[in-house]
Amino acid sequence: MLDPSDVTACIVTRGNVDLKPVISSLIGYGDVIVWDNSIRPDWKCAGRYMAAMEAATELVFFQDDDTIVPRDTQIELLDQYNGEDCLAVWGHGENADGYEDLPLVCGGAIVDRFSAWGGIIRYGAEHGLDEDFMYEADFVVGVLYRNWRHVHLPFEIRDIAYEGGRLADEPWQKDLKLEVTNRARAIRDREAVAA
């Protein structure tokens, strides 16, 4: 099993969520870095990747600020990790809505931070790291992992996720997510043909 002390937990937040339940649910990671977009530069969802760049470890643990990942799920992720760019708890719900070709990190994931940033650099070279990217970074990075795997383990969605004002509640988000994801898919597909 991967030792939790060899992993840094990285949490991104807009700063309007009580993070105490999240932080207290984390197992003994080597460090916890919170990227609070209300205090630090606002990288939106991409703030988790900014936090990862501050990690002293190669591997990071991601989850959303509106989820609780049970201790057993975190331990199972560490146990099942086998060198992938990303090992993620299935976060697509009952309907992946056409996004099953990428992992979501909302419900917990062990990620190689350099692999994540490799995808960001490849995307950014072609499309820039604009606000669209910042909102939908998880979809860009997810598509551009070269080696990833889903596991079906439990996690809890906190009540705050259903109180409105979250990214998924924005009327423009669904179209933006598809547009940005398709840009990343074009890069992935072009790279696959070239290989």
C-alpha positions as CSV (number, residue, x, y, z in Angstrom):
1,M,0.0,0.0,0.0
2,L,1.1,3.5,-0.8
3,D,1.9,5.3,2.5
4,P,-0.3,8.4,3.0
5,S,2.7,10.4,4.2
6,D,4.0,10.2,0.6
7,V,0.9,12.0,-0.7
8,T,-0.2,15.6,-0.4
9,A,-3.9,16.4,-0.1
10,C,-4.9,19.4,-2.3
11,I,-8.3,21.0,-1.9
12,V,-9.6,23.9,-4.0
13,T,-12.4,26.1,-2.7
14,R,-14.1,29.4,-3.5
15,G,-13.8,30.2,0.2
16,N,-17.5,30.0,0.9
17,V,-17.6,26.4,2.2
18,D,-16.8,25.2,5.7
19,L,-13.8,23.0,5.1
20,K,-13.5,21.7,8.6
21,P,-15.4,18.5,7.8
22,V,-13.3,17.9,4.8
23,I,-10.0,18.5,6.5
24,S,-10.9,16.4,9.5
25,S,-11.9,13.5,7.3
26,L,-8.5,13.3,5.6
27,I,-6.1,10.5,6.7
28,G,-2.5,11.1,7.5
29,Y,-1.3,12.7,4.3
30,G,2.2,14.3,4.3
31,D,0.6,17.7,3.9
32,V,-2.6,19.4,3.2
33,I,-2.7,22.4,0.8
34,V,-5.9,24.4,0.4
35,W,-6.1,26.7,-2.6
36,D,-8.7,29.3,-1.5
37,N,-9.7,31.3,-4.6
38,S,-11.1,34.0,-2.4
39,I,-7.7,34.7,-0.9
40,R,-5.2,33.5,-3.6
41,P,-5.3,34.2,-7.3
42,D,-8.7,32.9,-8.6
43,W,-7.9,29.9,-10.7
44,K,-11.4,28.5,-10.2
45,C,-11.4,24.7,-10.4
46,A,-7.8,24.8,-11.8
47,G,-6.8,25.9,-8.3
48,R,-6.4,22.3,-7.3
49,Y,-3.6,22.0,-9.9
50,M,-2.0,25.2,-8.6
51,A,-2.0,23.6,-5.1
52,A,-0.5,20.5,-6.6
53,M,2.5,22.5,-7.9
54,E,3.2,23.5,-4.3
55,A,3.3,19.9,-3.1
56,A,6.6,18.4,-1.9
57,T,5.4,15.0,-3.1
58,E,4.9,13.6,-6.6
59,L,1.5,12.2,-5.7
60,V,-1.4,14.2,-4.6
61,F,-4.9,13.4,-3.3
62,F,-7.8,15.4,-4.8
63,Q,-11.4,15.8,-3.8
64,D,-14.0,18.5,-4.1
65,D,-14.8,20.8,-1.2
66,D,-18.4,19.7,-1.3
67,T,-17.7,16.0,-0.8
68,I,-16.5,13.8,2.1
69,V,-14.3,10.9,1.1
70,P,-14.6,8.2,3.8
71,R,-11.4,6.9,5.5
72,D,-11.9,3.5,4.0
73,T,-12.2,4.9,0.5
74,Q,-9.0,6.9,0.9
75,I,-7.2,3.8,2.2
76,E,-8.5,1.7,-0.7
77,L,-7.3,4.3,-3.2
78,L,-3.8,4.1,-1.6
79,D,-4.0,0.3,-1.7
80,Q,-5.1,0.1,-5.3
81,Y,-2.8,2.8,-6.7
82,N,-0.4,1.1,-9.2
83,G,1.5,4.0,-10.8
84,E,-1.3,5.4,-12.9
85,D,-1.4,9.1,-13.8
86,C,-4.8,9.1,-12.0
87,L,-6.7,6.6,-10.0
88,A,-10.1,8.1,-9.4
89,V,-13.3,7.1,-7.6
90,W,-16.1,7.0,-10.2
91,G,-17.5,10.5,-9.9
92,H,-20.0,10.5,-12.8
93,G,-23.0,9.4,-10.9
94,E,-25.6,7.2,-12.6
95,N,-25.2,8.8,-16.0
96,A,-21.7,9.7,-17.3
97,D,-23.4,11.9,-20.0
98,G,-20.8,11.1,-22.5
99,Y,-17.8,11.8,-20.3
100,E,-16.9,8.2,-19.4
101,D,-13.6,8.6,-21.3
102,L,-12.1,10.7,-18.4
103,P,-11.8,10.4,-14.7
104,L,-13.4,13.0,-12.4
105,V,-11.6,13.7,-9.1
106,C,-14.6,15.0,-7.1
107,G,-15.0,11.9,-5.0
108,G,-11.3,11.2,-4.4
109,A,-8.3,10.5,-6.6
110,I,-4.6,9.8,-6.3
111,V,-2.9,11.8,-9.1
112,D,0.7,12.1,-10.3
113,R,0.9,15.9,-10.3
114,F,3.5,16.0,-13.1
115,S,1.2,14.0,-15.4
116,A,-1.7,16.4,-14.6
117,W,0.6,19.4,-15.5
118,G,1.8,17.6,-18.6
119,G,-1.8,17.7,-19.8
120,I,-2.3,21.3,-18.8
121,I,0.9,22.3,-20.7
122,R,-0.2,20.4,-23.9
123,Y,-3.7,22.0,-23.8
124,G,-2.3,25.5,-22.9
125,A,0.1,25.4,-25.8
126,E,-2.8,25.2,-28.2
127,H,-5.7,27.0,-26.4
128,G,-4.1,29.0,-23.6
129,L,-5.0,28.8,-19.9
130,D,-8.0,31.2,-20.1
131,E,-11.0,31.4,-17.8
132,D,-12.8,28.6,-19.8
133,F,-9.9,26.3,-19.0
134,M,-9.9,27.4,-15.3
135,Y,-13.6,26.5,-15.0
136,E,-13.3,23.1,-16.8
137,A,-9.7,22.1,-15.9
138,D,-10.7,18.8,-14.5
139,F,-12.2,17.8,-17.9
140,V,-9.1,19.0,-19.8
141,V,-6.7,17.2,-17.5
142,G,-8.9,14.1,-17.3
143,V,-9.0,13.7,-21.0
144,L,-5.2,14.2,-21.3
145,Y,-4.1,11.6,-18.7
146,R,-2.3,8.9,-20.6
147,N,-2.9,6.2,-18.0
148,W,-5.8,6.3,-15.7
149,R,-8.3,4.1,-14.0
150,H,-11.7,4.3,-12.2
151,V,-12.6,2.5,-9.1
152,H,-16.2,2.2,-7.7
153,L,-15.9,3.3,-4.0
154,P,-18.3,5.3,-1.8
155,F,-18.1,9.0,-1.1
156,E,-20.6,11.5,0.3
157,I,-21.9,14.6,-1.5
158,R,-22.3,17.3,1.2
159,D,-25.6,19.3,1.5
160,I,-23.7,22.4,0.3
161,A,-23.7,20.9,-3.2
162,Y,-27.5,21.2,-3.4
163,E,-27.9,24.7,-2.1
164,G,-27.3,26.4,-5.4
165,G,-24.5,28.7,-6.5
166,R,-22.2,25.8,-7.5
167,L,-20.5,25.7,-11.0
168,A,-22.8,22.9,-12.2
169,D,-25.8,25.2,-11.4
170,E,-24.7,27.8,-14.0
171,P,-26.8,27.7,-17.2
172,W,-23.8,28.1,-19.4
173,Q,-21.6,25.5,-17.8
174,K,-22.9,22.4,-19.7
175,D,-22.0,23.9,-23.1
176,L,-18.7,25.2,-21.9
177,K,-17.7,21.9,-20.4
178,L,-18.5,20.1,-23.7
179,E,-16.6,22.7,-25.8
180,V,-13.4,22.6,-23.6
181,T,-13.5,18.8,-23.3
182,N,-13.8,18.4,-27.0
183,R,-10.7,20.6,-27.5
184,A,-8.8,18.3,-25.2
185,R,-10.2,15.3,-26.9
186,A,-8.9,16.6,-30.3
187,I,-5.4,16.9,-28.8
188,R,-5.6,13.4,-27.3
189,D,-6.9,11.9,-30.6
190,R,-4.2,13.7,-32.6
191,E,-1.5,12.4,-30.3
192,A,-2.9,8.8,-30.5
193,V,-2.7,8.9,-34.4
194,A,0.9,10.4,-34.2
195,A,2.0,7.6,-31.9
